[in-house]
Amino acid sequence: MNIKQILFSAATLVFVANSMAQKKPNLIIIHTDEHNFRTLSCYQKLLPEDQAFIWGKGNNSNTPNIDKIADEGAICTSYYASSPVCTPSRASLVSGLYPQATGAPKNGLHISEDIPTFATILKDKGYATSYVGKWHLAGHDKYTFGIKYKAGFDDNRYMMRGGHAPYFQLTPNGVKGINEKVAAKLPADEVIHLTDYFTDKTLEILERDKNKPFALMLSIPDPHTPDYAKPPYNTMYKDLNIQAPKTMAPEYTAIKPSWAGGSKDANEAVGKKSFQKQKEALKQYFGMVSHIDDSVGRILKFLKENNLEKNTIIVFTSDHGDMFFEHNRRNKGVPYEASARIPFVIRYPEKIKAGKVINTAYTNVDFTPTILSLMNVSTNASFHGTDTSKDFLSTKNEITDADRLTYYAKSGGWWVTGVTDRYKLVLDKKEKPYLFDLEKDPDELINFYNNKAYKTIRDKMQKELLSQLIKYKEPGLDGSNGSAYILE
């Protein structure tokens, strides 16, 4: 064999190896924080007008790039956080386990190092795994990096413990979180917005890894409080005339259940005087969402320009929602839709039919087993979540499993919520049970629990919910039969 033949053979082997590698689908997860699902226009299109624009007709943000993922893939209309708080929800997403099994059932805790994550599994399968942005699974520190336990993300240089200041100050010793007032006084080359910073780093990593199988998670700290959007997004929605949601009316807030009241988890009530000020916060929130959407557009552009669209799964989701005045509340931590329901859109041109709508109830506990199955990755790991990939792979335009019940809970076993595509059952040890019919009462104002017409539905849901609580050892149960939540 002469030198030309040797070189040709070597080149052929490299080509074949690269071709085989590219048969493995890539994965990008774009994950936001405290994101109300209604602020994505792909959800607005599926909602009745009064639900799409609860803050007044036409008052909402527009997200053409995130919509593109939904339009070219699938959108889930009943996707929930395992617990509507940052740390437990994130732990469930990466592990496929309910928070009580992750070591991180409450904010500020560390995810257990002995449980598999989708990243540990993909890394073992030869994927380049990377994490960029807010982690919130390694303690309470803010704006610090160098996290020792990587949870399978081999490149975690830009994995930040936590923090929501809108800007970073770039210093010789690293980065420092600062607010917009401090940022305005510093030289422009010393300041960068977190959304921009983490998107920039994501694109650098994608450029590096584009010729091999990769799995990357980008966790953007916005649109979380302090509700400040960088220019020009801070004035993008300045002319909106924000209205109070229907459920903010005194006649409704006076009768809401105890679990909907104030708590120590930054879930404050909205007073009449503060509402005027907080209208401006909502406009900033819309601006942050538009900034995020433009960042998504930058990533989609990279995939297209590098011929990676067809073989890359891209997911957009969040850890929990934001009440933003509904039921006279802000932030999260309650069973209501705006708190616990999260956006979830996914595109995978090779396997997921464009324009698919999935109405079946899921929680992000289902994410890891489902995404691994979509990627045709086998594992011996055990999950609480279910592999729901068949719903995404179906050739039907719309999927609804009306009978599937899943649940989410308050950390520590205060309340638990069983949910299907239409109904929601909230059980609390100190409050009467609530049954909501989300089709007839999307504002969650009417308790149907003692309505005779709902008895069959109620009993069926309660039985299945208690069965799952026992199966997954949900905290707060008295004994093995779940008697703490059994109601007469």
N, C-alpha and C positions, 0 to 999 in steps of 0.2 A: 504493500500500500504506500503510495507516494504522499508527499506533504499536502497536495491539493485534496486528495481523497480523505486524508485524516482531518483536515480543516472542515471539509464539507460534512463529514460524519459528525464532528463535534457540533457544528452549527445546527445540524438536523436534530441532534439530541436536545440542544438548548431550546429549539423551536417546539419540539414535541413536549418537553417538560413545561414550558410556558403555557402551551395550549391546554395541557392537562390541569395545570394550576388554575387557569382561568375558568375551567368548568366548575370550580367551586364558587358559589355565589359570594359576593362581597356583602358586607352589612354596614350601614350607617344608621345610627339612632340619634335623632335630634330631640333633646329632652329639655323642656322648660320648667319653670318653677312658679307655682301658684297661678295657674293659667285657666281662666274661665273659658269653657268650651264654646260659649256663645260668641266669643270675639273672633272666631275663625269663620270667614264667610262661607266656607264649605258646609259648616253646620247651620248657619243662618238660612241657607237655601233649602234645608230639609225641615226647618221648624215653621210652625204657624207664625204669622207676622208679630203677634203679641208676645211670643216667646223669643223670637229672633231679636226683637228690639224692645226689650223690657225697660230700657232707659229712655224711651220715646222713639217714635217712628223715624227710621233712618239713622238713629244714633248708635253706631257701632263701627268697629274697625273693618278694614278690607285686607284680605290676605291672598293675593293671586298666586303666589308661589307655593304656599301650603295647599291651596286649592288644587294646584296642578298635580300634587302627589295623590290627592283623593280622586281627582277626575281620571287619572291614568292608572289608578289602583283601586283600593278599597277604603271605605270609611266605616268606622264602628260607632253606632249611635248609643250604645249602652255599655260603655267601658268605664270601670270604676277603679279607684285606688283601693288597695287592700286596707289601708287606714289613711284618712285624709290629712296626713301630716308628713313633712318632708322625709325624715329618716326611715320610718317603717315602710313607707310606700316605695322608696328607692331600694331598700333591702329586698323587698318582695320582687320588684322588677328584675333585678339581676340574678336572683336565686331560684325563683319559682316556688318560694315557700311563704307561708303566712309569717307576719312579723315575729310572733312568739318563738319561732324556730330559727331565726336569723341572728339572734344575739343583739338585735337593734330594734326593739319594739317601741322605743321612744326617742325623741330628738336628742342628739348629742352622744349617742352610744356608738360603739364600734361593731361593725359587722363581724361575725364569727369567721375565723380563719380556717375552720375545718369543714366548711360547706362549699360545694361546687357552685360556681356561677357560670353563666353562659360564656363568659370570657375565659375562665379556666379550661372549659371544655373545648372551645374553639382554638385556644392557644395550643392545646395538646394535639389538635388536628392539623396543625401547621399554619394557622392563621397569624398574621401580624396584628396584634391587639393593642388598641390605644384608647386612652380616656383623656378628655379635655373638658375642663370646667369644674363646676361645683360638684363635690362628692357627697358631703354631709353624712358620711358613714365612718368618720374617724375623729370624733370628739367635737368640741364646741369652738375650737380655734377658727379665726377668720383670716382670710388672705394669706394663708401659709401653704406651702407646697412640701415636697420631699416626704410624701406619705410612704411609710415603710411597707405596709401590707398592700399589695397591688390588686388583689382580688382577681388575678388573671390578666390584668391589663399591663402588658409588658412595657409599654411606653406610657408612664404616668407622670411625666415631667410637669405637665400642666394640669394635674389633678389637684384642685384647690379644696381645702377642708370645708370652707363655708364663707359666707359674707355676701352682702347685697349692695354695698356702696356702688354707685353707678360707674365710678372711674377708678383707674389705677394710676398712681404716680410711679413712673419708672425711675428707680434709683440704682446706684452702684451696688447696693446690697440686696436688690430684688425689687419687688413691687409692694406698694402700700395702698390700701383702699382709702379713697377720699370722696367727698361729696362734690356737687357741681360748683359750689361757691369757692372751695379751695382750688378746684381744677381751673376755674376761670382766671386765677391769679398766677398760674404757673406757665412756663413756656410750653408751646403746643407740642414740641417734640418730647416732652417729659410726661405727657398725659395720654392715656388711651382708655376708651370705654370698654367695659368688660365684654359686652356682646361682640364688639369688633375684635378685641384681643383674642378671644377664644375661637372666633370664626377664622381669623388669620392663622392661628396655630393649627387648626383643623385642616385648612387647605395646604399648609406646609407638609403635614404628615401624609395627607392623601397623595400629594405630588411624589413624596418619597416612596410610598407603598403601592402605587398604582399598577405596578407590573407583577404583583403577587397577591394572593388572597388576603384580604384585610377585613377587620371588624373594628369599627371606631364608634365611640359614644361621645357626643358633644352635649354637655349639660350647661345650658345658658341660665345664669341666675335670675334673669328677668322673665316675666313681667311682675316680679315680686315687689313689695314695698321696699324702698321709700317712694315708689311711684314717681320717678323722674325719667323723662325721655330726653336723650341728647338732641341738640339741634340737627336737622330741621324738624325732627319728629315731635319735638316739644310743642310746636305750634300747628301741627298738621290738623288737629281736630278742635282748634280753639273756638270755632264758631258754632259748635254743637250746643243746642239748648237741652241740657241733660234733665230728664224728668225722674221723679222717684218711682221705683217699681211698685206695682200694685200691692205687693205683700209688705210694703213698708208702712201702709196705712195703719193708724192706731187701733182700729177695730180688729185687725188681724194680729198685730204684734201683742195685743193684750191677752190673747188666748193661746199663744204658741206653747208647746210643751217645755218642760224644764230643761231637757237636753239641748234646746235651742237658745238657752239663755247665755249670759256672759260666762267666761271661764278665764283661767290664767294662761291660756295658750294663744294670747294675742287675738282672740276672737271677740272684739269689742262691739258693743251696740253703737248705732249711729244716732246721735242726738239731732234735734232739729237745727240747732245752731251750727253744729259741725257739718251738716249736710251740704251747706253752701260751699264750704271750703273743700269738701271731699268730691264735689262735682268736678273740680279742677283736677283732682287726683285721677279720676276716671279718664279724663281727656289725655293725661299723661300715660295712663295705662294703655289706652288705645295706641298712642304713639310708640310705646315700647313694643307692642305686638307688631306694628308695621315695621319697626327696625328689625325685629326677629325675622319677619317674613322676607325682608330684603336679604338677610344673611342666609336664609334657606335658598333664596334665588342664586346667591353666589355659589353655593355647593352644587345645586342642580346644573348650573352653567359649567362647572368643572367636570362633572360626570359626562355631560354631553360632549364637551370639547375633547375629552379623552376616551371617547367611545366606551364608556363604562355604564351607560344607562341600563342596557338590557340585563346585565349580569350583576347588578347591584340592588340589593333590597334596601330601601330607604324608609325609615319609620319616623313619624313625628308624634310625640306624646308629651305628657307632663306628669308631675308627681301628685298633684291635687289641684283643686280649683280655687276660686276666690268668690265669696258671696257678693261682694260689691253692692251693698244696700238691700239685697233681697232679705226678707224677714228681718229687716232692720239690723243687719249684721255686716261685718267686714271679715275678710280672711277665710279661715277654713275650720276643720275640726268637728264638724257636725254632719248628720246624715243627709242633709238636703242635697239636691242635685248639683247646685252651683259649687258646693264644697267638695263633694265626693266623686262626681262624674268627671272624667278627664277626656281630652281629645285623643283620638288614636286614628291616624291615617297611615297607610302603607302602600308602597308601590314596588312591584316585582314583575316587570313585563314578561319575563320568561314563564311565569306560572299564575299570576293573579290577573283575573279579567278586569279590564278597565271599567270604571264606573260602578263597581260593586258596592252595594250597601248592605251592611251586616247589622241586624237589629238584636241579635242574641246577647244576653247579659254576660259579660266577662269582668274579671278583675285583672290587675296587672300581675297577679300570681300566675296567671295563665301564659304570660308572655314568654318566659324562657323555654318551657317545653314546646310551645308553638313555633317559635322562631327557629329552634334547632331542627324541628321536623321540616319546616319549609326549606331549610338549608341542606336537608338530607344528611344531617349529622346524628349519628347514633351515640348513645351514652348509657352507662349503667347507673347514673345518678337518679335519685328518687325525688319527685316533686309533689307538692300539694296541688299545684295547678294542673290543668288539663291541656293536652295537646289538641288544640282547636283548628289545626291547619286545614282540615277537610273543608271547613267553612270558607276559608280564603281560597282554596284550590277549586272549589265548586264552579261549574260553568254557569250557574244561575246568576242573574243580575242582582237578586235580593235574597238574603238568607235570614230567616227568623225561626229560632227555636223558642217558642213562647213558654215552654215548660222548664227550660233550664234555669235553675236558681243558683246563684252564687252569693257570697256574703262579704261584708267588710265590717270593721269594728273600730271602736275607740280604743286606743292603747290602754292596756291594763284591765280590760273587761268591763268598762262602764256601760256602754250600749253596744248592741250588735244589730246589723241591718241585713236582712235577706232581700235580695232583689232579683226580679225577672225583667224581661223586656218591658212589662207593663206595670207590675205591682211592686210595692216596697213595704216590707214589714220591719218596724223598728221596735226592738225589745230593750227595755231598760229596767233595772232592778228597783228604781225609785220613781218610776213614772208608768202610767197606764200604757198598754201597747198601742201602737199606731199602725194602721194599714192605709197606705196611699194608693190610689188608682191614678197613675201618671198619664193615662189617656184622657180620662174625664176631668182630672184635676191636676194639670201640670204645675200649678203653683204650690202644690202640697199644702193645702189649707184644710182639707176635709179628712176626718178620721173615719174610715169605713170599717174599722175593726168589729164593731158591734152591730153592723148592718146585716140583717139576716140574709140578704141576697149575696153577701160575700163570705158566708160561713164556710162553704166548701173550699174556696180559694184560701181563706185564712188558715184553716186547719191543715191543708196540704202544705202550705208554705211553712207553717210553724213546725210541722213534723220534719220536713226536709232540712230546715235551718238548724234545728236542734241536733239532728243527726250529724251535720257537718261540723258543728261546734265541738261535739264530742270527738269526732274523727280526727280533727286537727288540733285538739287539746287547747281550745281557745281559753285564755285566762279568765277567771271569774266564775267558772262553773263550780257548783257545789257537788262534789262526788262525780261518779261516772255517768249519771243519767241526765246531767244538765238541769237539775232541779231549780237552780237559781233563775232560770229563764222560763220554766214551765208555768203556764198560766191557766187558770180555770176557765 
